[in-house]
């Protein structure tokens, strides 16, 4: 949790708010990959890409 707080402070101080959508998409795809490993949904996710 400390990393997230520190990263948010960095974004506020440096005014790098444009990085938020990029980070959000990367986290979303990472979660999708982790959740799809070994599940029955995996073949359907691969067809999206």
N, C-alpha and C positions, 0 to 999 in steps of 0.2 A: 504494500500500500504506500510505503514511503516513496517508492520510485514514481508512482502516479502523481503524488502531491508535488514532488520536485519537478517533474516534467511539466505539470500545469503551471507552476510558478515560472518556469523557463519560458513557456509560451506567452504568459501574461507580460513578463518583463520585456522580452524581445519582440513582442507583437507579431508572433508567427501563427496567427489563428488559421491561416490557410492550410496548415499541416493537419488540423483536426480531421477533416474528411478523409485524408489519406490514411491516417492512423486508424480511423474507424473502419474503413474498408479492409485494411490488412488484418485487423483483429477479427472482423467478421469472417473473412475467408479462412483464417487460421482456425477459428472455432468450427467452421463447417468441415474442414479437413479432419480435425480431431474427432468430431462427432460421427463422421461418416466411415471411419475406419472400423471394419468388422461389423457393420450393421447391414440390414437388409435394404436400406435406403441408398446405399452407395451406387448401385448401377443407375439409379434414376438421377442422382446428382451429376454423374459423369456425362449424361446426355445434355445437361444444361450448358456444358462447355464444349 
